[in-house]
Amino acid sequence: MLSGKELILATKPYASEIRSKSWLYTISTLFLLLADVAATLFVPYLVVKIVCSLLLGLLMVRMFIIYHDYQHHAILQKSKLAKIIMSLYGAYVLNPVSIWKRSHDHHHKHNSKLFTSSIGSYLIVTKSKFLSMTKAEQRTYLASRHPLVIVFGYFFIFMIGMCLMSFISNPRKHIDSLLALIAHFALAFVLVWFLGWQAWLFVMFIPFLISSAMGAYLFYAQHNFPDVSFSDNGEWAYEKAALESSSFMDTNAIMHWFTGNIGYHHIHHLNSRIPFYRLPEVMHSIPELQKVKTTSLSPKDIFACLRLKVWDQGTSRMVHI
């Protein structure tokens, strides 16, 4: 039985890309995105526009996972073309490289630690800390974890949190955040001016709303689920955090495709250099990784995750307030 750092070592053979697959999945996803945009804009039937708009939101999630893997150095490293594609896509989806890399790397290094910065993660406080807060502090904390913040993550998390606040906090370091916002509004203006408000609605607003909400919820549920574990900083261990504080999103093959296998989140946290398309292979090959804490996209599991608010140190569980 493998455990601890032995599990990390067991995943190392899989932490190498198949270059042809990396390019195939990147190019094919981009092609589907562009074809979907074209269909949404130019097919004259409203029903087709709606279906294509919804599909575009899902394809944006898949392409984001490819971007995410590139930033983890899991795929397409030392490729100038890939660097250009990924930098442009990160800005397009309001996750510019400077803030995404900084915040997400911090998240991986500090996943499930109590009493540490919430950079790159949803803020979590203990029940005792919450009860000691002022009413205004409690409202602010609960608002940051409110389901509507996730549903409208397009505005609250990505437009305001990732772009606007990062630029305000450090304009020199995060100038790409400002540029991403400017480009985003410029694109919206161009669509409305030349093609009408429906073009903006179906090509930007609906897809961004869907992809942002889905991305925000996936990230939330993978670290805020009923069986999650958190540790004091002194008791924290990287491999323990990966296996006990990251869930496996048990869903169907279609959703695994659209979400780029990010549901295999415990394996991703164990070794972030494993390309997204190899994560199922790792789980199949290492039995210890099959004994995992799970959640799903069923209404029951979504409700169970969203009602969790604080960490109760007495029961060692996330609880609602």
N, C-alpha and C positions, 0 to 999 in steps of 0.2 A: 504494500500500500504506500503510495507516494503521498507526501505531505510537505507543507511549508515550502522552503526554497527548492526542494526536489521537484515540485510541480512546475516551478518556473523553468528549471533546467530541462524538464521533459517537453516544454513547449518550444524550446529554442529551434529545433529542426524545422518548425513550421513558420518561423519568423523570417522567411525569405520569400520574396515575390516570384511569381512566374511572369516575367516581363510582358510577354505577349498577351497574357490574360489581363494584366493591369491596363494596357493600352486598349484592348478589345472592350473591356467594360467601361472605360472612360469615354472612348470615342462613340460607342453605341449609345450610351446614356445621353451624351451631348446631342447626338443625332436625333434621338427620340424627343429630347427637349425642344430642339429647333423645329422639328416636324410638327410637334404638338402646337407650338406657338403659331406656326403658319396655318395650321388647320383652324385654330381658334380665331385667328384674324380674318381668314378669307373664305371659310365655308359659311354659306349664308343662312344655314338653319340654326335656330336658337337652341334646340335640344342638343345638337352636335357641339355648339359652342360651350354649353354648360358642362357636358361630359368631358370635353377636352380641357376645360379650365380646371375641373376637379382632378383629372389625370395629371395635369401639369404640376399641381401642388405636390402630388405623390412623387413624380419624377424629380422634383427639386430636392426632396428629402434624400432620394437615392444618390443624386449627384453631390449633395452635401457630405454624405458619408465617404464618398470617394475623396473629396477635398479634405475631410477630417483625417483620413488615412494618410494622405500625402503629408499633412502637417505633422503626423506622428512618425514620419520617415519610414513608413511601411511599404510605400509604393512609389515608383517613378522618380526616385532620387537622381540627381545629377542630370536631369533633363531640362534644358532651357525652355522648351516648348511647354512641358508640364508646369513649370514654375509660372509661366505667363498665364496659362489656362486657369490654374488654381488661384492665383492672386486675383484675377479678374472675377472668378466665380465667387470667391470669398467676399469681395466688395459688393458684387451684385446681390447676394443674399444677406447683406448687412452683417456679415461676420468677417470684417477685414483682418488680414493676417496678424497685424501687430497685437490687437486685443485678444483675438481668438487664441493665438499661440500662447500668449502669456497666461491667460485665465485658465485655459484647458490643461496646460502642463501643470499648473498649480493644483488643479483639481485631482489629477492623477497622483501627484506626490503626497496629497493630504486627504484623499478620499476617506470619509467616515471618521475623521478626527474630531473630537469635541474640543471646544475652547481654542479654536484656531480661526484664521480668517476664512470668510465665506467666498473668497474670490473663486469664480468659476463654478459655484455650487449654490443651491438654494440654502439660505440661512437656516440653521437649526440651533435652538437653544434648549436647555434642560427645563423641565417643568418648574423646578425651584427658581431658576433664573427668570422664567417668564412671570411667575407670581410676584417676583420682587420688582418687576418693571412698573413704570408709571402707566396709566391708562393710554396715554398717547403713544408710548413705546410699544405697548401690546398691540394697539391698532395697526401701527406701522409694520410690526413683525407679521401679524396675521394677513395683512394686505399683501405682503411680498409672497405669500404662499397661497393666495386666494385662487380658486379655479378660474376666475375671470382673467386674472393676470396671465395664466397659461393659455386660455382660449384666445386672448388678444395679445399673445406674445409678440406678434408682428410689431405692435406699438411699444408695449411696456418693456419687453426683454431685449429685442433686437434694435429697434429704431432708437429708443431712449437709453436703455441699459448698455448695450454693446457699443453703439456709435456715439450718441450725444454725450453721455456721462464719461466715457473713456476719453473723448477729446477734451472735455472741460477739465478733467483731472490732470491731463498731461498733453497739451496741444502739440508739443514738438514730437513726442514719441508716437502719438496716435493721430497724426495728420491724415492718415488713410481712412480713419473713421469719419472725419469731416467730408473728405472727398467722396466716400461711399454714399453719405447722405445727400450731398449735392447731386451726384450722378443719379441717385434714385428718384429724387423729385424732378430732375431734368427729364428723365425718361418718362415719368408720368405725364409731365407737361407735353412732351412731344406726341405721346400716344393720343392724348385728349385733343390736342390742337389739329393733328393731321388725320386721325382716324376716328375720333369721337370718344365719348365717355364710356361706351360699351367696350371698346378695345382695352381701355385702362382697367375696367371692371373685370373682364375675363382673362386678361393676360397678366395683370399685376395684382390687383386687390385680392381676388378670390384665391389664386395660387399662393400668394404670400401669406394670406391669413391661414390657409390650410397647412402649408409646410411649416410655418412658424409655430402654430399650435401643436402640431404633431411632434416637431422636434423638441419643443419645450416640455410636452408631456412625457415623451420617451425618456428624456434626461431626468425628469422629476421621478418617474415611477421606478427607474432603474436604481435609485438610491433612497427612495422614500416609499417603502412597502412594508406590510405588517410584520414580516420576519426579519427586517433589517437589523444590523448590529452596529453600534458605535462604540468607540473606545476613547478613554482618556489618552492624552498625547503620549504619556509614558508607557502605556500598555499597547500602543498601536504597532502593527506589523503590516508591511506592504501586502504580503500574500494573504494574510488573514482578512484584510480589508477587501481585497479582490473577491474572495470567495464568500464572505459573510455579509458584505455590505453592498454587493452588486448583484442584481437579479438576472435571471434568464427570462426573457420575454417570450413566453410560450404562445406562439401564434402560427398561422398557416404559412405555407410556402410562398404564396403571393405577397403577403406582408413582409416576410423575411427578405424577399427580393427588393421591394420598394424601400425598405429600411436598411438595406445593405448589411444584413445580418448583425446589426448593432444590438439586437436582442440577446446575442451571445455575450452579454456585457461582462459577466464574471471572467470569461476568458480574455476579453479585450483588456480588462484591467490587470489581469495577471501578466499579460505580455502585449503591450500596445503596438509592437512591431509586427504582429501577425496580420497579414492582409485580410480585409473583410471577407474575401471569397474563400479563405482557408479556415475560418472559424468553425464551421460545422464539421470539417474534417478533424480538427483538434478535439472537439467534444466527442466525436465518434471513436477516436483512437485512444483517449485517456479516460478510463472508467471513473476515476476519482472526480472528474469534472462533470460527470453526469448526475452526481448527487448534489443538487443545487437548489437554492431558493428561487422560487418562480413567482411571476405575476403574468398577467395577460391583458389583452385589450377588451375583455368582456366587461359589460356595464358593472357587474358586481365587483370585479377587481379594481376597476377605475374608481368607483366610489370608495372602496376600502383604502386605496392609496391617498385619494384627495382629502379624506377626513383626518389624516394624520397631521398633527401640528407640532408637538414637542417631544423631547426624549425624557422618559421617566426613568431616572437612575435607580429608583427603588425596584421596579419590575424589569428593568433592562429592555424596555420596549418603547416604540413610538406610540403615542396616544393622542386622542383628540382633546380639545379643551371645551 
